[in-house]
């Protein structure tokens, strides 16, 4: 009779993929047990959003190669879009936990992905059986069940242990307060290319936090903390000062770019913030833009619209971010002193595979032009999407096809080398066919 058991553990995250078990190369030996571990990248979605889809698809293979070098005798391979499978023999049951601890230790510190440090969170499920006559299909199914249990345990803990979450949020807020003063924050810039002119005239500054022990923390993890702890105003003023200094550096290198900063809806009714932000701009003689979401205006429409007009009077370009992602209202849209409208990437990523999304995008472009706004398409990742947007009359595009968010030095090199011109050139062969198909449709 086969002896089988399962273990499950987690460090957080959510799971997803169906598992595919490739042919293994592990050589049978005389030890007592055959073990199988399934390792899921819990924060795969967040990493993909930052490093881009092509790089994210290579992440499981990258992790497998790192683990193979550190764990001799263990057969390791990607087994899904965000998962690894490990097979190995051992003399005692505790070998499963030993290898699991080794894997966790290997990825405990942030890892380097294309020059940036990122933390990889893991969910782990494992199973084992007597190596004599082991049913590998049964072991694989038991490991899948263990992984599912680990995932469910995490989801339950996240919903039930609120006191731990509150403690973590308070601790993170204290660290963030210190980080603002210790220059642990930085702005990464994602350029926007003007489609017809094939020029980059602006870039969006995206906040990152270089935590001394946690590594690079993405905005989705600390912006809500900043808003809840009333640090968002101080942090945004830091970003404005940083953008002003960076724009001067760009100008000294002969690059005249307008830099955009994201403004939380919480600040649109804060008169003290508005006054200090305007003072910074007035005393700097630089070109800035503020990106705001349309839904952020709904909190206090009268104050928000009035303060946005003050920003506009100071020469700050107002851009409506993530248009279409929330409850878009034409009543507010026509009142906002906006010069740019950014179509949410939700519509752009499916532009060439959906029947409805192109209609929504085209109508949005026409609407924005009627309101004398330029249109920016976010999340452009393919040449086909770029070509179709060009046919539709979109003014600017932004996304991983052009550039991922990069540090200031990398942005200067990118501009010096003219690398932004490659994507529009590559898209040209598709323009004629797309134009014909679009007009026919």
N, C-alpha and C positions, 0 to 999 in steps of 0.2 A: 504494500500500500504506500502511495506517495505521501511523504510528509510535506506540507506546505504551510506557509505563514506569510503575513503581510505586515509591513510597517508603513506609516505615513507621517510626514512632518512638513512644515511650511515656514516661510518667512514673510508671507504676504503676497497679495496680488490676486488676479483672476485668471482663469484658464480657458482653454478653447478647443484645441485641435483634435481631430481624429488622428490616431496614431498609426503610423505605417512602420512595420518591423522589417527592415532589410535583412538580407542574408548576412549572417555573422561569420567572422573569421576566427572565433575563439576555438582553441584546440582543447579537446577533452583531456582532463587529467584525473588523477585518482583521489583528489580531495573530496570531502564529504558532501559539500553543498554547491548548488548552482544558484547564483544570485542575479537579480535583474532590478535595476533602478531606472525610473523615469524621472527626468528633471525638466521642469517647465519654467520658462522665463516669465515670471509673474508680471513684470512691467514692460513686456514686449511692445504693447501699444504705445506707451509713452516714449519708449526709445525710438520706435519707428517714426513717430511724429517729429522727433528732433533730428535723427540722422538720415531720414528718408527711406522710402520703400526699397530701392535697390540694395542699399547697405544693410538694412534690417534683414533682408532675405538671406544675407550671407552670415548673419550673426550666429545661428546655431552651428554652422560649420566652423566658424572662428572659435567658438567656445569648445567644440569637440576637439579641435586641434590643440588648444591649450591644455585641456584635460588629459588628452592622450600622452602628451609629453610629461605630465606630472604623475600619471598613474600607470606605470608599466604593468602589463598583464591584464589590463581591463580593456575590453572591446567597447569602443565608444563611437557613436555615429548619430547624426541628426535623424530624428524619426518623425518630424512634423515641422510645421512652419515656425514653431517657437519652442521646440522640445528636443531633448537628447535622450538616447537610450544607452544604458551601460549593462554589459553582461560580464560576469567573472565567476571564477570558482574560489571557494574558501574552505578552510578547515573547521571553522566554527561559526555559529549563527551571528556572533557579534561582528563578523567581518562586514556585514551589510552596513551596520551603523558606522564602522570605521571608515569605509569608503565614502559614505555620505558625509561624514565630518570632514574628510579630506577635500571633497568637492566644495563644500561650503567655505572651508578655509581658503581654497584656491580663488574663490570669487568674493571673498569678504571685502577686499579693498576695491576701489573703483578701477576699472580697466581702461586702457587707452584704445579709443576708437577714432581713427583718423585725426590724431592729435588732440582729442578732447577726452577728459576723464568722465566715465559714466559708471554708475553703480548698477549691477545686475542683481535683481531679486529673484529668488528661486522658490518653487514649490516642488517637493520631492515625494514620490511614492515608490515603495519597493516591495519585492516578494522574493521568496527563496523556496527551494525544495531539495530533497535528497538528490544528489547528482546521479545516483544509480537509477536508470530508467526514468529520468525526469521528463515530465510532460511540459515542453517549452511553451506550448500554446496556453496551457493552464497558468503557468508562471506569468506570462505576459498579461493575461486577463486579470490575474490577482494584482499585478503591479498597477494596471489601469484603475482597478477598483480602489487601491490604496491612494493613488494620486487624486482620484475623485473625492475621497474622504478628506484628504488634506485640504483640497480646494474648498469643500463645504465647511470644514472646520474654520478656515480663515474667514469665510463670508459670515459665519455665525458670530465669530469673535468680534468682527468689525461692527456688527449690529448691536451686540450685547454689552461689550466692555467699554462703556462710554467714559468712565472715569480715567482709564488709561489713555484714551485718545485726547481727553482734555488736558491731562498732564503733559503729554507730548506736545500739544499745541502751545501750551504756556511756555514750555522749555524752548521750543523753536522760536517763539516770539522774542524771548529774552536774547537768544543767540542772534536773531535777525536785527534786533535793536543795536547790538554790538557790531554786527557785520557792516551796517551802514556807515559807521564811523571808522571801521578798520579797513575800508577799501576792499572788502571781500566780494562786493558786487561788481558786475561788469556788464557792458552792453555788447551784444553780438548784432551784427548788421546784415540784413537780408535786402539786397538791392532790388529795385523795381526798374524794369527796362521798358522804355517807350517803344512800342511795336513798330510804328512807322518810321520813326527817326533812328531806331536802333541805338539809342543813347540811354545811359543811366543818369537820371537827374535827381533821384532820391533813393533813400534806403530806410527801412524800418528798423529801429533799435529795439532789440528784444532782451529783456533782463535775464541774467543768469546769476547764480550765487555759488561762488567757489568756497564751499565750506571746508574748514581745515581738516576735518575728520570724515565727513560724509561724502566728500567729493563734490561734483557738479550737481547742484539742485536746480531742477527746472521750475519755471514760473507757476505751473499748475500746482506745485507742492507748497510754495511759500507765499504767493500772492493772496490767497484766501486768508492765510494767517496774518499777513500785513493789514488786510482790510479789517479783520475782526479785532486786532490789537491796536487799531488807530495809528499804525505806522505807515500806511500807504501814502499819506501826504509827504512825509519826510523822505520816503524812499523815492517818490516820483520827482521831488525837487532835486534829489541827488542825480537822478537820471537826466534831468534837464541840464544841470551843470555839466555832467559828463558829455552829453551830446554837443553842447556849446564848445567845449574844449576839443572834442574830436572833430567837429566841423572846421575849426581853425587849423587843425593838423592837416585835414584833407585839402583845405584851401591852399596851404603852404606847399602842397604837392601838386597844385594845379588841378584839383578836382572839386568842382563847385556843385556840391550835393546838398539838397535839403534833407535833413534827418527828422524822422517821425518818431514820436514817443507815444506809447499807449497811456491813456488817461482813464483811471477808474471812474465809474459813474458816481461813486461815493464822493468824489472831489468836485463834481460839477456844481454843487450847491455850497461849496466851502469858500466863503469870501476871502478868508485869510490865505488859502492856497492860491486862489485866482490872483490876488494882489501880488504875492511873492513871485509867482510864475511870470507874471507880466513884467515885474521889475527886472527879473533875470534876463528876459528877452530884450527889454528896452535898453539895458546897459551893455549888451553884448554885440549888437550889430551883426547878428547871425540869422540864418534862415532855418526855421523849425516848422514842424507840423505836428498836430495832435490827432491821434486816432481814437475815436470813441465809438462804442456800440450804440446802435439806435435804441435798444432796450434800456440803456443806462439813463436815457433822457426821461423815461417814464416815471422815475422816482420823484422828481420835482421838476416838471416840464418848464414852468415859468422861469425858475432860477437857472436851470441848465441852459435854456435857449439864450437867456440874457447874458450869461457868463461866456458862452461860446461866441457870442457876438463881440464881447470884449476881447477875447483872444484874437478873433479875426481882425478887429480894428488895430491890433498890434502887429499885424502882418503874419500871424500864425495861420497856416493852412489847416483847415479842419477836414478830416477824412472820416467817413462813416465806415466802420469796420464790420466785418462778418454780416454784410447785408443779406437777408434771406434766411439766416439761421434762427432768428427769433420771430417775434410778432411784429413784422414790418408795418408801419403805419404811414400812409401818404399824408395824413394830417400833420404829423411831426416832420416828415421828410421835407415838405415844402417850406417849413419854417426855419430849418437848420441852416446856418450860414456855411454850408459845406461846399468844398470845391472838388472833392474826390469821393467816389463811392466804390467800396471794395466788395466784390461779390464773394461770398463765402465759398471756401474750397469744397464744401459739401456738394455743390453743383458742378464744380470744375472737374473733379476727379472722375465723374461719370459722364462727362460731356460727350464723349465719342461712343458710349455704350448704352445710352438712354435715349428714349424718344422724347421725353418731356423736358429734361434738363436743358437741352439746347434752346427750346422755346422760351423757357424761363430766363435763361442767360441773355438771349437776344432781346427780349422785351425789356429786361432790366437795363441793358446798354442803351436802348432807345429812350427809355424813361429818363435815365441820368443825363443823356445828352440834351434832352428837351429842357431839363432843369439847369443846363449849363454847367454840368459836372463832368469831370473826366472819370473814366472807369478803370479800376484795377482788378484783375482776376487773380485771386489767391490760389495757391496749391497747384500751379501748373507743373506737371511732371513729365509730360510726353510731348513729342514734336507734333503729333496729330492734334492734341488739344490746343497747342500754340497756333497751329495753322488755322484751325476753325475759328478761334478767337479773333485772329487777324481778319478773316473773311467777315466776321460779324461786326467789325469796327471797334473792337475793344482797344482802349488807348494804351494801357500798360499791363504788364504781367509780372507776377512774383511767384517763385516756387523753386523746387529743387532742380528743375531743368535749367534754370538760370544760375542759381547758387543757393546753397543752404546758408543759414545764418553763420557768419564768420566774424572773427575778431578784427579790430581796426587795421592792424598790420596786414592781415590777409586781404582785407578789402582794398587797401591801397595797392597791393601787388596785383590783385584781380583787375583793378581799373588800369594800372600801368600797362598790363599785358593785353588789355582789350579782350579778355576771355568771354565777355558777355555777347560778343558778336557771333559766336559759333552757333548758338541755338537758333536764332532767326534764319541764318543761312541754311542750316540743316532742314529747317521746316519748309523751305521754298518749294521743293519738288511736290509737296502735298497740296499746295495752295490751289492750283488749277482744278484738280479733281474734287477737292472739298468744296470749292466755290460752286462748281457745277452741280454737285449733289445737293448742297444746301439750297440753292436757288430752285432746283427741281422739286425739292421737298416742300 
